């Protein structure tokens, strides 16, 4: 019984790290795409309004874990 009470927090911690590891590719993609959006705005390729809208879409998709929406944004930027 005592061993179980010690292992439960370890198991919960491992599950948290596993969840973070699974989200890692998503976070890398969000970081890369946000840099591309900043660069596109700075070089005059997109307007301020488009930049704001796309960043809002990007972070909403990231919060929801919607990788396909992030891919769609990336294709629109290309």
N, C-alpha and C positions, 0 to 999 in steps of 0.2 A: 504494500500500500504506500509506503513512504517513497519507494522508487518511482511509483507512478506520479506522485505529486512533484517530483523533481524533473521527470521527463516531459511532463505536459508543457511547461514554459519553453523548454528546448524545442519541442515539436512545433509549437506556435511560432517561435522565432525562425525556425527553418522554413516554415510555410510562408512567412513574410518575405524572407530572402528569395524563395522560389518565385513568388509573385513579382517581386522587383526584377528578377532576372528575366522573366518572361516579357516584361514591359520594356526591357532595355532596347531592343531593336526599334520599338515604337518611339522611344525618347530620342534615339540617335536620328531617326528620320525627321522628327519634329524640329530638332536643333538644326539639322542641315537645311531643311526647307525654310525655316525662319531666317536663317542667314541669307539664303537666296532671295527671299522676299525683301529684306533690307537692302541688299545689293541692287536688286532691280529698281527699287524706289530711288536709291541714291543716284543711279545712272539714268533716271528719267524714263525707264521702260514701262513703269506703271504709275498711276496717279496716287495721290495721298488717300483718296477715298477707296480705291481698289486695294491699296496696301492694308488699310484698316479692316476692310471687309474680309480679306483673305486671312489676315492674322486672327480675326475673330473666328472664322471657320476652322482654321488650323487648330486653335486651342480648344475649341468645342469638340472637334473630332478627337483630339488627344485625350481630353478628359473622359470622353465616352469610350475610348479604346477602339475607334473606328479606323482601322488601317486602310480600308478601301477608300474612305473619303480623303485621307491624306494622299494616297496615290493619285486620286482624281485631281486634287489641287496641284500636285507636282506636274501632272500632264498639262494642266491649263497654263502653268507658268512656263513650260518648255516651248 
